[in-house]
Amino acid sequence: MRLWPLACLTMIFAQNAHGQDLDLSSLGISDLLKRQAEGPLSCVQIASAVTARIEALDERLKVFITVNPKLAETARALDAARVSGAPLGPLHCVPLAVKDNFNTFDMPTSGGSVLLRDSRPSEDSFAVARLRAAGALIIGKTNLDELAVAGSTISSIRGQTLNPYDQSRFAAGSSGGSAVAVSTGIATVAIGTETVNSLRNAANSAGVVAIRPTRGLVSRTGVIPLSTTMDVVGSFGRTVADAAILLKVLSGRDPLDPWTTSVEAIRLDSFGKVVPAELRGKRIGVLRNLFGHSPEHAPVNAVMADALNRLRSAGAEIVDIDDTRFDSEKSYEDLNVNNYEFKPLFERYLAQLGPKAPIKTVREYVDADKYPPTMRSYLANAVKWQAPLEMQEYLQKLAAIADMRKFVLDLFESKKLDVLAYPMQKRASLRLTDTPKPERNGIFASALGFPAIDLPAGMTAPDAAAPDGVPVGLDLIGRPFDDEALQAIAAGVERVVAGRRPPRVGP
């Protein structure tokens, strides 16, 4: 049963009705911390505003699978901690949404699947435990592509999350629920996961910032997995600064995730304190092969041209790169290994749930036939392949990843580049009636394990369904473990381009 205690929450917050007038969509992390410290803003008022926002928007947009039934209780406890003078965390009562593939001990972790909707892991994921320790106000678990497999945020529990700028369009995914929660002001920040495109294409459609960190910066323990090679935990915010603050809270060594052994390569003492970089003299390599050249690509290309002109005017050096190795469709086939790694990882996750696990194998999941059609071809291979990690094709893809990684690192060096840049999608967010692919470009950072940030570059031309147009995301890739420099450049780009427009969704 879906936890949806809104009527109860509304009664609990009735004595704090003025909190429902609080405009969370205009407040970032530092604003909320400052207002709480100076008074009279309380966490209960913040939670009341969150609840009002959910009531107004969620049925239309389908953002959440589960709303935290202890939201009011948590808010009161956070207020009591402040009054007591106890040390407060860096996210004290910051409203935060969690993608529903992160384990939470107090709410179901469904992965969007009706088969797992009552699954309650005994412990929080590493990431969620860090968020609780930081004092975050966890709103609930957001909708996602079931098991995070596809890219349209469709689950068998909640259906499809819709684009807040135009509800006739996709919200992308698989982290679409988290991105829309931030875009609409339900949450200040959110966490998601990405295997290929899931953080950044959701940010592209929702007009927010998503950070995909260097692989190994954030632990994946307690997250429903797809790929050892490609999975990361990342952050959403309405600004680079907010997404970076959240990422700092999440970052650190976890003995249960061997990839985090390399986290010491980043100076975590200064990490997350983003100062926008001066762009004069920064060399931005623009991957021209990742732009489309047909009429349907014109809206994105126009936004990107304007953004790049603004960066030139700010003194950035735009270095055009035309190399056929940057071919998203071919590279998706050559570099994507998650389909091979999914089955053993998912079955290991199910085994960790213990005897109460509702299913134990991918075969049981498929045979139940309760998943969205978008997963069908992916699951067909998962069932068919008996030993996917021993297949020659898998080993060839790993070799291709190593080769491409060296090529891109050499490109940074030979061209003296600070970042690579390109549109996250060659096409604007697709309408629900569209059948062609959105032509996403996220595979390069994902396969190589490089850090990447997607941020709003501007809006397409308005039309009847989207009176302000729809967002277009500019993607930036940095060198591995150079996350801090990438964030600073992204913040500088954000300041110059100023591409974000909030959606007009009410209430």
C-alpha positions as CSV (number, residue, x, y, z in Angstrom):
1,M,0.0,0.0,0.0
2,R,1.3,3.4,-0.9
3,L,2.0,5.6,2.1
4,W,0.2,8.8,1.5
5,P,-0.7,10.6,4.8
6,L,-1.4,14.0,3.4
7,A,-4.8,14.5,5.1
8,C,-3.2,13.6,8.4
9,L,-0.2,15.9,7.8
10,T,-2.4,18.8,6.9
11,M,-4.2,18.5,10.3
12,I,-0.9,18.2,12.1
13,F,0.3,21.4,10.5
14,A,-3.0,23.4,10.8
15,Q,-1.6,25.4,13.7
16,N,1.3,26.5,11.5
17,A,-0.8,27.5,8.5
18,H,1.4,30.5,7.8
19,G,4.1,28.1,6.8
20,Q,2.1,27.1,3.8
21,D,2.7,30.6,2.4
22,L,6.4,30.0,2.5
23,D,7.9,30.0,-1.0
24,L,10.4,27.2,-0.9
25,S,11.1,27.4,-4.6
26,S,13.0,30.7,-4.1
27,L,15.1,29.5,-1.1
28,G,18.4,27.7,-1.3
29,I,20.3,25.8,1.4
30,S,22.1,28.9,2.8
31,D,18.8,30.9,2.9
32,L,17.0,28.2,4.9
33,L,19.9,27.8,7.4
34,K,20.1,31.6,7.8
35,R,16.4,32.1,8.3
36,Q,16.2,29.3,10.9
37,A,19.2,30.6,12.7
38,E,17.9,34.2,12.9
39,G,14.2,33.2,13.4
40,P,11.3,33.1,13.3
41,L,11.3,30.4,10.7
42,S,10.8,26.9,12.2
43,C,11.3,23.4,10.7
44,V,7.6,22.7,11.4
45,Q,6.7,25.7,9.1
46,I,9.1,24.4,6.5
47,A,7.4,21.0,6.6
48,S,4.0,22.6,6.4
49,A,5.1,24.4,3.2
50,V,6.4,21.2,1.8
51,T,3.1,19.4,2.5
52,A,1.1,22.2,0.9
53,R,3.3,22.0,-2.2
54,I,2.9,18.2,-2.5
55,E,-0.9,18.5,-2.1
56,A,-1.0,21.1,-4.9
57,L,1.3,19.4,-7.4
58,D,1.9,15.7,-6.8
59,E,-1.3,14.3,-8.3
60,R,-0.7,16.2,-11.5
61,L,3.0,15.5,-11.9
62,K,3.4,12.1,-10.0
63,V,6.6,13.0,-8.2
64,F,6.5,10.7,-5.1
65,I,6.0,7.1,-4.5
66,T,6.0,7.5,-0.7
67,V,5.7,10.6,1.4
68,N,7.5,10.3,4.8
69,P,4.8,9.5,7.3
70,K,7.0,10.9,10.1
71,L,7.6,14.3,8.4
72,A,5.9,16.3,11.2
73,E,7.6,14.3,13.9
74,T,11.0,14.8,12.3
75,A,10.3,18.5,11.9
76,R,9.5,18.9,15.6
77,A,12.6,16.9,16.6
78,L,14.8,19.2,14.4
79,D,13.2,22.3,16.0
80,A,13.8,20.8,19.5
81,A,17.5,20.2,18.6
82,R,17.9,23.8,17.6
83,V,16.3,25.1,20.8
84,S,18.4,22.8,22.9
85,G,21.6,24.3,21.5
86,A,22.8,20.9,20.2
87,P,25.3,21.0,17.3
88,L,23.3,21.3,14.0
89,G,24.2,19.6,10.7
90,P,25.0,21.3,7.4
91,L,21.5,20.4,6.1
92,H,19.5,21.2,9.2
93,C,15.8,21.0,8.1
94,V,16.7,21.4,4.4
95,P,13.8,19.7,2.5
96,L,15.3,16.7,0.6
97,A,13.8,14.1,-1.7
98,V,15.3,10.6,-2.1
99,K,15.0,8.5,-5.2
100,D,13.2,5.3,-4.4
101,N,16.1,3.0,-5.1
102,F,18.0,4.1,-1.9
103,N,17.4,1.9,1.1
104,T,15.5,3.5,3.9
105,F,14.8,1.7,7.2
106,D,11.6,3.7,7.9
107,M,10.0,3.7,4.4
108,P,9.6,1.0,1.7
109,T,12.3,0.8,-1.0
110,S,10.5,-0.3,-4.0
111,G,12.6,0.7,-7.0
112,G,9.2,1.6,-8.4
113,S,8.2,-2.0,-8.7
114,V,4.8,-3.3,-7.4
115,L,6.7,-6.5,-6.5
116,L,8.9,-4.6,-4.1
117,R,6.5,-2.0,-2.8
118,D,6.4,-3.5,0.7
119,S,10.1,-4.2,0.8
120,R,11.6,-2.6,4.0
121,P,15.4,-3.0,4.2
122,S,16.7,-3.1,7.8
123,E,19.2,-0.3,7.4
124,D,19.6,3.0,5.5
125,S,21.8,3.2,2.5
126,F,25.2,4.9,3.1
127,A,23.9,8.0,1.4
128,V,20.7,8.3,3.4
129,A,22.5,7.7,6.7
130,R,24.7,10.6,5.9
131,L,21.8,12.8,5.1
132,R,20.0,12.0,8.4
133,A,23.2,12.7,10.3
134,A,23.4,16.1,8.5
135,G,19.9,17.0,9.7
136,A,18.1,16.9,6.4
137,L,14.3,16.9,6.4
138,I,13.7,13.8,4.3
139,I,10.3,14.4,2.5
140,G,9.9,11.0,0.9
141,K,10.8,8.6,-1.9
142,T,10.5,9.8,-5.5
143,N,9.2,8.2,-8.6
144,L,11.7,6.7,-11.0
145,D,12.0,4.4,-14.0
146,E,11.4,1.0,-12.5
147,L,14.7,-0.3,-11.1
148,A,16.3,2.8,-12.7
149,V,16.5,0.8,-16.0
150,A,15.1,3.2,-18.6
151,G,14.9,7.0,-19.2
152,S,11.3,8.2,-18.9
153,T,10.5,7.9,-15.2
154,I,7.8,5.3,-15.5
155,S,7.1,2.8,-12.7
156,S,4.5,0.1,-12.1
157,I,3.6,1.8,-8.8
158,R,3.1,5.4,-9.8
159,G,3.0,5.6,-13.6
160,Q,4.9,8.4,-15.3
161,T,6.3,11.6,-13.8
162,L,5.5,14.6,-16.1
163,N,7.5,17.6,-17.1
164,P,6.6,20.6,-15.0
165,Y,7.2,23.0,-17.9
166,D,4.9,21.2,-20.2
167,Q,2.9,18.3,-18.9
168,S,2.5,16.8,-22.4
169,R,6.3,16.1,-22.3
170,F,8.6,13.6,-20.6
171,A,10.4,14.4,-17.4
172,A,13.2,12.1,-18.6
173,G,14.8,9.8,-16.1
174,S,15.4,7.6,-14.4
175,S,15.8,10.2,-11.7
176,G,12.9,12.3,-13.0
177,G,10.9,12.4,-9.7
178,S,13.9,13.8,-7.8
179,A,14.6,16.4,-10.4
180,V,11.0,17.5,-10.6
181,A,10.7,17.7,-6.8
182,V,13.6,20.3,-6.9
183,S,12.4,22.1,-9.9
184,T,8.9,22.7,-8.5
185,G,10.1,23.8,-5.0
186,I,8.8,20.7,-3.2
187,A,12.4,19.9,-2.2
188,T,15.4,22.2,-2.0
189,V,17.7,19.4,-3.0
190,A,17.4,15.8,-3.9
191,I,19.5,12.7,-4.5
192,G,19.4,10.4,-7.4
193,T,21.5,7.8,-9.2
194,E,22.9,7.6,-12.7
195,T,24.1,4.7,-14.8
196,V,24.1,6.3,-18.3
197,N,22.0,9.5,-18.4
198,S,19.7,9.3,-15.4
199,L,20.7,12.4,-13.4
200,R,21.7,14.7,-16.1
201,N,18.8,14.1,-18.6
202,A,16.3,14.5,-15.7
203,A,18.0,17.8,-14.8
204,N,17.9,18.8,-18.5
205,S,14.2,18.4,-18.6
206,A,13.4,19.9,-15.2
207,G,15.6,22.9,-15.6
208,V,17.8,22.2,-12.5
209,V,21.5,21.3,-11.8
210,A,22.6,17.7,-11.5
211,I,26.1,16.6,-10.5
212,R,27.5,13.3,-11.5
213,P,30.7,12.9,-9.4
214,T,33.8,11.1,-10.2
215,R,33.1,7.4,-9.8
216,G,34.2,6.4,-6.2
217,L,33.4,9.8,-4.6
218,V,30.1,8.6,-3.1
219,S,29.3,5.2,-1.8
220,R,26.6,3.1,-3.5
221,T,26.1,0.7,-0.6
222,G,22.4,0.1,0.0
223,V,21.2,1.3,-3.5
224,I,19.4,-1.0,-5.9
225,P,22.2,-1.6,-8.4
226,L,22.5,-1.8,-12.2
227,S,26.3,-1.6,-12.9
228,T,29.5,-1.8,-10.9
229,T,31.3,0.1,-13.7
230,M,28.8,2.9,-14.3
231,D,26.5,3.5,-11.3
232,V,27.0,6.7,-9.3
233,V,25.1,8.5,-6.6
234,G,24.6,12.2,-7.4
235,S,22.9,15.4,-6.4
236,F,20.2,17.8,-7.6
237,G,19.8,21.5,-6.7
238,R,18.5,24.6,-8.3
239,T,22.0,26.0,-8.2
240,V,25.5,24.5,-8.6
241,A,26.3,25.6,-5.1
242,D,23.3,23.7,-3.5
243,A,24.1,20.6,-5.5
244,A,27.7,20.8,-4.5
245,I,26.9,21.3,-0.8
246,L,24.7,18.2,-0.9
247,L,27.4,16.2,-2.7
248,K,30.0,17.1,0.0
249,V,27.7,15.6,2.7
250,L,27.4,12.4,0.6
251,S,31.1,12.0,-0.2
252,G,33.5,9.9,1.8
253,R,35.1,6.5,2.4
254,D,32.9,3.4,2.8
255,P,34.6,0.1,3.4
256,L,31.6,-1.7,1.8
257,D,32.1,0.1,-1.5
258,P,35.6,-0.6,-2.8
259,W,35.5,2.2,-5.4
260,T,35.5,4.8,-2.5
261,T,39.1,3.8,-1.7
262,S,40.2,6.6,-4.1
263,V,38.1,9.3,-2.5
264,E,41.2,10.7,-0.7
265,A,42.2,12.0,-4.1
266,I,39.9,15.0,-3.4
267,R,40.5,17.4,-0.6
268,L,37.2,17.0,1.2
269,D,37.9,19.8,3.7
270,S,37.3,22.5,1.0
271,F,35.1,20.4,-1.3
272,G,31.6,21.8,-1.7
273,K,32.5,25.4,-1.0
274,V,31.9,26.6,-4.5
275,V,33.4,29.9,-5.6
276,P,32.4,30.7,-9.2
277,A,35.5,30.6,-11.4
278,E,36.5,33.5,-13.5
279,L,35.9,32.3,-17.0
280,R,38.4,34.5,-18.7
281,G,41.1,32.3,-20.2
282,K,39.3,29.0,-19.4
283,R,39.4,26.7,-22.3
284,I,36.1,25.0,-23.0
285,G,36.2,22.1,-25.6
286,V,32.8,22.0,-27.4
287,L,32.1,18.6,-28.8
288,R,30.5,19.5,-32.1
289,N,29.7,15.8,-33.0
290,L,27.2,15.8,-30.1
291,F,25.0,18.5,-31.8
292,G,22.2,17.5,-34.2
293,H,21.9,18.8,-37.7
294,S,18.3,18.3,-38.6
295,P,15.3,20.7,-38.2
296,E,14.2,18.9,-35.0
297,H,17.6,19.8,-33.4
298,A,17.3,23.6,-34.1
299,P,15.6,24.6,-30.8
300,V,18.5,23.0,-28.7
301,N,21.2,24.4,-31.1
302,A,19.8,27.9,-30.8
303,V,19.9,27.8,-27.0
304,M,23.4,26.4,-27.0
305,A,24.7,29.0,-29.5
306,D,23.4,31.8,-27.3
307,A,25.0,30.2,-24.2
308,L,28.4,29.7,-25.9
309,N,28.3,33.3,-27.2
310,R,27.8,34.5,-23.6
311,L,30.7,32.4,-22.5
312,R,32.9,33.9,-25.2
313,S,31.8,37.4,-24.2
314,A,32.9,36.5,-20.6
315,G,36.4,35.7,-21.9
316,A,36.2,31.9,-22.2
317,E,38.1,30.3,-25.0
318,I,35.8,28.1,-27.0
319,V,37.7,25.3,-28.7
320,D,35.6,23.5,-31.3
321,I,36.3,19.7,-31.4
322,D,35.1,17.7,-34.4
323,D,36.0,14.1,-33.9
324,T,34.0,11.1,-35.0
325,R,34.9,9.2,-31.8
326,F,32.3,11.3,-30.1
327,D,29.3,9.6,-31.6
328,S,26.6,9.0,-28.9
329,E,24.7,6.2,-30.6
330,K,27.8,4.2,-31.6
331,S,29.4,4.8,-28.2
332,Y,26.3,3.7,-26.4
333,E,26.7,0.4,-28.2
334,D,30.4,0.2,-27.7
335,L,30.8,1.4,-24.1
336,N,27.6,0.6,-22.2
337,V,28.1,-2.5,-19.9
338,N,25.3,-2.1,-17.5
339,N,23.1,-4.7,-19.2
340,Y,25.8,-7.3,-18.6
341,E,26.3,-6.4,-14.9
342,F,22.7,-6.0,-13.9
343,K,21.6,-9.6,-13.2
344,P,24.3,-10.7,-10.7
345,L,24.1,-7.3,-8.9
346,F,20.3,-7.2,-8.6
347,E,20.1,-10.8,-7.4
348,R,22.8,-10.1,-4.8
349,Y,20.7,-7.1,-3.7
350,L,17.6,-9.3,-3.4
351,A,19.6,-11.8,-1.3
352,Q,20.7,-9.1,1.1
353,L,17.0,-8.4,1.8
354,G,16.9,-11.8,3.6
355,P,14.0,-14.3,3.8
356,K,11.4,-11.5,3.5
357,A,12.5,-10.6,0.0
358,P,9.4,-10.8,-2.2
359,I,11.4,-12.2,-5.1
360,K,14.9,-13.7,-5.3
361,T,15.8,-13.8,-9.0
362,V,15.5,-11.7,-12.2
363,R,13.6,-14.7,-13.7
364,E,10.9,-14.3,-11.0
365,Y,10.7,-10.6,-11.6
366,V,10.2,-11.1,-15.4
367,D,7.8,-14.0,-15.0
368,A,5.5,-11.9,-12.8
369,D,5.1,-9.6,-15.9
370,K,4.2,-6.5,-13.9
371,Y,6.9,-4.1,-15.2
372,P,6.5,-1.2,-17.7
373,P,7.0,-2.1,-21.4
374,T,10.0,0.3,-21.5
375,M,12.0,-2.5,-19.7
376,R,11.2,-5.4,-21.9
377,S,14.2,-5.6,-24.2
378,Y,16.6,-4.9,-21.3
379,L,15.1,-7.7,-19.2
380,A,15.1,-10.1,-22.1
381,N,18.9,-10.1,-22.2
382,A,19.2,-10.3,-18.5
383,V,17.2,-13.5,-18.4
384,K,18.8,-15.0,-21.5
385,W,22.5,-14.5,-20.5
386,Q,23.6,-17.2,-18.1
387,A,27.1,-15.9,-17.3
388,P,27.1,-12.3,-18.6
389,L,30.4,-11.3,-17.0
390,E,32.2,-14.0,-18.9
391,M,30.9,-13.0,-22.3
392,Q,33.4,-11.9,-24.9
393,E,31.2,-8.9,-25.8
394,Y,31.4,-7.7,-22.2
395,L,35.2,-7.9,-22.1
396,Q,35.4,-6.1,-25.4
397,K,33.3,-3.3,-24.0
398,L,35.6,-3.0,-21.0
399,A,38.6,-2.7,-23.3
400,A,36.8,-0.1,-25.4
401,I,36.1,1.9,-22.2
402,A,39.8,1.8,-21.3
403,D,40.8,3.0,-24.7
404,M,38.2,5.8,-24.8
405,R,39.3,6.9,-21.3
406,K,42.9,7.3,-22.5
407,F,41.7,9.1,-25.6
408,V,39.7,11.7,-23.7
409,L,42.5,12.3,-21.1
410,D,44.9,12.8,-23.9
411,L,42.5,15.3,-25.5
412,F,42.3,17.3,-22.3
413,E,46.1,17.4,-22.3
414,S,46.8,18.1,-25.9
415,K,44.2,20.8,-26.2
416,K,44.9,22.2,-22.8
417,L,41.2,22.0,-21.9
418,D,39.5,22.8,-18.6
419,V,36.2,21.2,-19.4
420,L,34.3,19.6,-22.3
421,A,30.9,20.9,-23.2
422,Y,27.9,19.8,-25.3
423,P,24.1,19.7,-25.1
424,M,22.8,16.9,-22.8
425,Q,20.2,16.0,-25.5
426,K,20.3,16.9,-29.1
427,R,16.6,17.4,-29.0
428,A,14.4,19.3,-26.5
429,S,12.4,17.2,-24.1
430,L,10.1,14.9,-26.1
431,R,6.3,15.0,-26.1
432,L,4.6,11.9,-24.7
433,T,3.3,11.2,-28.2
434,D,6.8,11.3,-29.8
435,T,8.4,8.0,-30.7
436,P,12.0,8.9,-31.8
437,K,14.8,8.8,-29.3
438,P,15.8,12.1,-27.5
439,E,19.4,11.5,-28.7
440,R,21.1,11.8,-25.3
441,N,24.9,12.4,-24.9
442,G,25.6,11.2,-21.4
443,I,27.4,7.9,-22.2
444,F,30.9,9.4,-22.2
445,A,31.2,10.6,-18.6
446,S,29.2,7.5,-17.4
447,A,31.3,4.9,-19.0
448,L,34.6,6.6,-18.3
449,G,33.8,7.4,-14.6
450,F,34.5,11.2,-15.2
451,P,32.7,13.9,-13.2
452,A,30.0,15.8,-15.1
453,I,27.5,18.6,-14.4
454,D,24.3,19.5,-16.2
455,L,23.0,23.0,-15.8
456,P,20.3,25.1,-17.4
457,A,21.6,26.8,-20.6
458,G,18.3,28.5,-21.5
459,M,14.8,27.9,-22.8
460,T,13.4,26.9,-26.2
461,A,10.9,29.2,-27.9
462,P,7.4,29.4,-26.2
463,D,4.4,27.6,-27.5
464,A,0.8,27.0,-26.4
465,A,1.7,24.0,-24.2
466,A,4.9,25.6,-22.8
467,P,4.3,29.3,-22.4
468,D,8.0,29.8,-21.3
469,G,9.4,27.1,-23.5
470,V,11.2,24.1,-22.1
471,P,14.7,23.9,-20.6
472,V,17.9,22.9,-22.4
473,G,20.8,21.5,-20.4
474,L,24.4,22.3,-21.0
475,D,26.6,19.4,-19.9
476,L,30.2,19.8,-18.7
477,I,32.8,17.1,-18.2
478,G,35.9,17.5,-16.1
479,R,38.9,15.3,-15.4
480,P,38.5,12.5,-12.9
481,F,38.9,13.7,-9.3
482,D,39.0,17.3,-10.5
483,D,35.4,17.7,-9.2
484,E,36.1,20.8,-7.3
485,A,37.5,22.7,-10.3
486,L,34.6,21.4,-12.5
487,Q,32.1,22.7,-9.9
488,A,33.8,26.1,-9.8
489,I,33.7,26.4,-13.6
490,A,30.0,25.3,-13.7
491,A,29.2,28.0,-11.2
492,G,31.0,30.5,-13.3
493,V,29.0,29.3,-16.4
494,E,25.8,29.4,-14.4
495,R,26.4,33.1,-13.4
496,V,27.2,34.1,-17.0
497,V,24.5,32.1,-18.8
498,A,21.7,32.6,-16.2
499,G,19.6,30.0,-18.1
500,R,17.2,28.8,-15.5
501,R,13.5,29.8,-15.4
502,P,11.3,28.3,-12.8
503,P,8.2,26.4,-14.1
504,R,4.8,28.0,-13.7
505,V,3.0,25.1,-12.1
506,G,1.1,26.8,-9.2
507,P,-0.3,26.3,-6.7
